[in-house]
Each structure stands twice: as structure tokens, then as C-alpha cells.
Amino acid sequence: MRDINEKLDILYDFLVDNYSTLKAELVDLIRNPSRIENSNKFSSLLSDLKDSSYIEPLLAQINLAENNDPWLTDFLYALIELLDESSVNDEFAMPKGLINKLENWILDNTGELPWKAATLLKFYDSDQAAAIQLKKLDQEDFFLTHIECVLGLVRRNKAKYIELVGQIAKDQKRDEGLRNFCEEIINDADHK
């Protein structure tokens, strides 16, 4: 195992002296995901770098993706993390066609893909996004997907959707985790 000073030298070389080169290579990997051996580790690295300049290439590559691409959910994760940390999270431009892909991924699937797609969608404020979120809430799926849909609606217009959130909180047919989450939103709204 290398000594800590050697590791610091390597990190300094990559992250200070040669960061622009590293960034260009990472963007190239985003554009060519088939070259990545472990997309999970790669996406964790991107999210830990907290550099919003990776948002646009991730959006572009996700827009080119098919729902069976092995790197897709990892790229969605990295993008979501970067948007969540970024000051641009309210301002990103949705590439043409991506909203339709998100709609298909959310409404035509269950599990991790629609969950991550719904998480990305909550950052995008549009009538189409709200319509997708409302449709998904009427479908069976992983409760975290439903939570992301609720978050998107509340983020868009809390006053408009708070009654729906209350209905979900009281609906015994819904997942307990989703009901509890909606109850917290109602309680927070009551205390403000």
C-alpha cells in the first residue's frame, strides 16, 4: 500500500495540476459509456466531484440512452446528485426528446429505472412533468418512485397539490412509507 504522501501527490496531480485534462477525459467517458468497466463507481466519482460541468454531458448521453443500457441508472444517479448539489438545479435545459423518454421510463416500467427517472423529473417544472407524475401516482410501483412524484408536484406548486398529498396520506391501500412521507409533508405545511 502506498504511503499517504504518495497518494496526496497523485491526487494533487489529477485534481489540481491536471484537472482540466481529467475533466475532458471524464466527459469523453460520459459520451462513450461502453468504455466504462464499472459505471457505478464512475457515477459515484462524478457525483463526489460536485462539478456542475458534468450535468450537460450527462443529460445529453441519457437522452441517447435506451432503457436497457447497463449504465443508465448509474448515470441518472450521478446527474441527480449533481443537480441536487448545484446552483443550476432549477435552471437546467431539458434536451429535446428527454421528457418523452422519462415519461416512457416512468410509466412503462417499475423498479429502479422509473424511480431514478422520476427523481430527475422532479427537477423539471412543466405541465408535462406534472401530468407524468400524476399518472404514475395512479400506477403500482416502488414507493420511492411515488415519493419522487409527490416531491415533484409539491416542488412545482405545493398549494395546488397539498390536498392530493393529504388524500395519499390517508389512503390505506398505499404503501406505508409513502403514506408516512405524505403525512410529514402535511404536518410541515400545517406548521408554516
N, C-alpha and C positions, 0 to 999 in steps of 0.2 A: 504494500500500500504506500502510496506517495505521501510524503510529508506535507503538512498543511501549507508551507510556504511555496512548494511546487504547485499545489492546487491553486493558490492565490495568484501565482504568476500566470497560470493557464487561463484562469477566469479574467484577469486583467487584460490579457492579450485578446481574448474574444470580446469581452464586454466593454472595453474602453478603447484600446488601440485599434481594433478591427471590427467595431460593432456595425459599421455600415456594410462591410463585406458579409458579415454574419447575417445581417438583416436581408440583404439581397439573396443570399443562399436559402434562407428560410422561406422567403416569398416564392422563390423558384420551386421549393418543395411543395408549398401550398398549391401551386399551379400544376404540379406533377405528382399527385399523391401516390401513384403506383410505385414511386421510388422510395417511399417511406416504409420501413420494415415494421415499425410499431407506431401506429397512428395515435394510440392512446398516450404514449409517452411524449410524442411530438406535440400533441394538443395541450398536454399539461405544461410543457415547456413554453409554448406560445402564451398561454394564459398567465403563467408566472412572470413572463417578461413585461406584462402590462403595457404593451406598446400599441397604441391605437392604430398605428400604420398597418397592422395586420388585418384590420377589420375589412377594408375594401377587398383585398385579395381573397379573404375567406368567403365573403359574400359572393364574389364572382365565381369561385370554384363550387360553392354549394349550389349556386344557380345552375351549374352544369351537371350536377350530380343526378344519379338515378337512385331510387330508394333502396337498392340492394348493394350500393357501393360500400365496401367494408370500412371505409374511413369516414363516412358521412356523419354518423352520430358523434364521433370524436371531434370533427371539425365544427359541428353545431355547438358542442360543449365549449370549445375554445372561443368561438365567436360570442357566445352568450356571456362567458366570463369577461371577455374584453369589453363588450358593450356595458356590462354591469359596472365595471371599474372606470369606464371612460366618461369624459365630459361630453362626448358626442352621442351618448346613448339615446338622446331624444331627437337627434338630427340625421341619422344615417339615411342614405338614399337606398331604397329597395330596388335592386336590379330588375329590369323588365322581365316579367315572367316568374320571378321568385315567389311572389304572393300566391300564384296559382299552384306552384309546386308545394308550398307549405300547406295550402288547402287540401291538396290530394294526400299528402303525407299525414296530415292530422285527421282527416275524415275517412280515409280509406284504409287505415292501419290501426293497430293497437300496440301498446308497449312503449319501448324506448324512443323509437323514431317520432311518433306523434307527440310524445312528452317533450322532447328537445325542440321539435318544430313549433309547438305551442309556446314554449319558453321564448324562442326567438320572436314569434309573432307578437308577444305582449309588448315588445319594444316599438312596434309599428302601429301608429294611430291612423286608422282609416275605417270607413264604413264596412269595407270588405273584410277587414280583420275582425271587426266586431261580429259580423254575420257568421264567420267561420267559428269563432269562439262560442257563440250561442248554439250553433248546430252541434258542436262537439259535446256541449253540456247535455244534450239530449241523447247521446250515444253512450254505450257501455265502454269503459276503458279504465286504465290505471288511474287511480285517484289523483296522482300528481299531475297528470295531463289536465284533469279538470281544474285543479288548483291554479295552474298556469293560465287557463282560460278565464277563470274568475279574476285573477290578478290583472290580466289584460283589460277586461271590461271595467274594473274598478279604477285602474290607472287612467283609462280613457275618460270615464265620466261616472264618478262614484255616486253622485246624486241620482243619476238615471238608473243605475243598476243595483243600488243598495237593496231595493225590495226583492229583486231576484235572488240576491245573496241570502237574504232572510228566509226566502222560501226553500232554498237549498239546505240551509242550516236546520230546518225543521223537517225535511223530507227523510223519513226513516228508511226509505229504500236506497238512499245514497250511502256511500262509504262513510264510515265513522270519522276517518281522518279528514275527509272533505267537509263533513258537517261541522266538525270542531273548528276547522280553519275558517269557515264562513261565520261561525259564531264569534270568533275572535275579531273578524272584520266588523261585525255588527257592534260588538262591545266597544271597540276602538272608536267607531263612529258616534256611539252614544256618549262617550266621554270627551268629545271635542265640541 
